Amino acid sequence: MLYWLLYEKLFPFFHPFRIFHFLTFRTAFAFLTALLIALFIGPFVIQKLREFQIGQYVREDGPQSHLKKSGTPTMGGVLIVIAILLPTVLWSDPANPFVWITVVSTLAFGAIGFADDYIKVVQKRSLGLTARAKLFWQAVAAVAVAASLSGLAQFRMFSTQLTVPFIKHLRPDMLWHGAFSIPHLGFLAFVPFVLWVVLVLVGSSNAVNLTDGLDGLAIGCTIVAAGALTVLTYVSSHVVFADYLELQRIPQVAELTVFCGAMVGASIGFLWYNAHPAEIFMGDVGSLALGGAIGTVAVVIRQELLLPFIGGIFIIEALSVVLQVGSYKLRNKKRIFKMAPLHHHFEQCGWHESKVIARFWILALVFALFALTTLKLR
């Protein structure tokens, strides 16, 4: 809204407002705005969560060292969502459709997490939403994102071609071209793309959710992933960088750089209170919103195949759960890890919680830097 007011409306009368046209300036201010919102509102949110007795439920079958965390205010993801979306609306171009698709996607996944947290914490039902219900609503949100992008693709505002790391000229199209030859069924062409988006968004949101098990672990890895996405979004929309790196250039996704900058700022601000020992937990409302946001940005800039590197720790954590469950069911209750997700395994091996967190952050940074190097290694 500030972009619209200060640049589009007031710039003709006051030329110094031209600075609000520059994407880097607005991204920096979105970052600072999100950081300050999280830092200043954080104590108020923590106090209110304590007053409403919205405390973390700790499972008895988890690490025994975590039992002391029971009662710590949770659902702090509400703070993260506010700190991301408010600066995004303030500093981005309100006429950009990709901004609103990402904003609505973040809200939708956050709402699913809020419902799950509300059932668990407020209604005191320890299981929350059933796994089937959670996956269903996540899929619905992902289909809505895919449908919106498909509509933009029909107006040539969005490309359904997938960017493949390391290979310059391989850009497979996610459309089923045979559907165009069937009268009145051209919409079927987007079915592969829709299914792909559902897989990416549901997988991304749940991967972040599974990583959120130690103080500051998930939010620290989010800072790294969001930072990498900020760079990727900027170069994907920049005429010089995209041409030099031989990337698909989608000019209108530039405004998502503001969103990514706000996500970095909000995450750093939340980490201030979530660092060990945590004063607040993000809950599912935060982890699902962040996972949905990361997945949506990756889809919009056509870098889904880089997600395993951008969010390397998230993927490893999710795979550890899949392998553990698969081994338990297929190998007569034999487990691969002492406990899953993977961060709990290392706790059971004797690593202190702080050491697990720090080492996972380092790995997250290594993965993200590798993801950025693939832009040149093509």
Helices and strands as residue ranges (DSSP letters): H 2-2, I 3-9, G 15-21, H 23-51, G 64-69, H 77-91, H 97-117, I 118-122, H 131-154, G 177-181, G 186-190, H 191-211, H 217-237, H 239-245, G 251-255, H 256-274, H 283-300, G 304-306, H 307-310, H 312-330, H 342-348, H 353-373
